[in-house]
Amino acid sequence: MLTEAQVQRFEADGYLPLGQVASDEQVAALRQHLDDLTLGSKYSEQIQYQIEPALREKLGAAAGYDYIGPSPHYRKLTKLDRDPVFLEYFCHPTFLSLLEQLLGPEVTISRAFALLKPAFDGSPLKWHQDAGPGHPAEPGQFVTIWTAMDEAQVENGALEILPGTQELGLLQHRVQDGGSQLEAEADKRVGQEVPLPAKPGEAYLLNNYVLHRSGPNPTPHRRRALTLCYKHADCPMMDQPPDYHAHYTRLPIGG
Ligand SMILES: O=C(O)CCC(=O)C(=O)O
């Protein structure tokens, strides 16, 4: 459970360090599973694979999701709640109790993915919100939990946050009149970004409206992390039919 002070801090800043949530053993098992899926022979049809843009350009491949065989150049793996090894971690008792506290007993996973930021060619992620079309539609009904699988520092692409920007609500992402509202708000706050360094297994709770980004990884140290978006089971998805969310994986809260 979060203390009252932690809830207040989360509401004010839009993020909250949760400390080490995944045990060393869990981190080792999750890392091994990521390696088996990407470098080894455990390709999974249930999961979507995306390669880094540099390799995509070299191969002349189309944008989107594609498996190209064992490779250290995968950028992202999605739909990880379909995989029992990941799902077990996504149902971590710490998550279940804080999600029940924040969202109530009926919670589903709306997104579950790993961003792998490979050594030397991990690409940057621009300022964004985890909200808008294709995301849950109702503020207060969804949160994200991010867990580092490797040591994350600014040098190898740690998360960065603009604290308090969740107060701005949903920002216009489309580029209009030479720039988006989201970029304009980020530009106003240059120098206010807070890096969120993390040791393997450490997690952060994020308000989905807070502006966040992560840098490139030009270092020899890969920076893998798991991002989980949880929502109230009945919260509709923006710009999707009302029953679109019905198939999402439900968490075993309250047995
Ligand atoms: O792991 C990261 O670098 C950030 C992931 C993220 O914020 C996202 O993809 O929405």
PDBQT file of the ligand as one rigid body, heavy atoms in Angstrom, charges set to zero:
ROOT
HETATM    1  O1  LIG A 301      11.377   2.552 -21.449  1.00  0.00    +0.000 OA
HETATM    2  C1  LIG A 301      11.385   3.693 -21.908  1.00  0.00    +0.000 C 
HETATM    3  O2  LIG A 301      12.404   4.239 -22.288  1.00  0.00    +0.000 OA
HETATM    4  C2  LIG A 301      10.122   4.509 -21.987  1.00  0.00    +0.000 C 
HETATM    5  C3  LIG A 301       8.922   3.746 -22.370  1.00  0.00    +0.000 C 
HETATM    6  C4  LIG A 301       7.779   4.672 -22.612  1.00  0.00    +0.000 C 
HETATM    7  O3  LIG A 301       7.625   5.652 -21.999  1.00  0.00    +0.000 OA
HETATM    8  C5  LIG A 301       6.818   4.434 -23.662  1.00  0.00    +0.000 C 
HETATM    9  O4  LIG A 301       7.125   3.702 -24.619  1.00  0.00    +0.000 OA
HETATM   10  O5  LIG A 301       5.708   5.002 -23.568  1.00  0.00    +0.000 OA
ENDROOT
TORSDOF 0
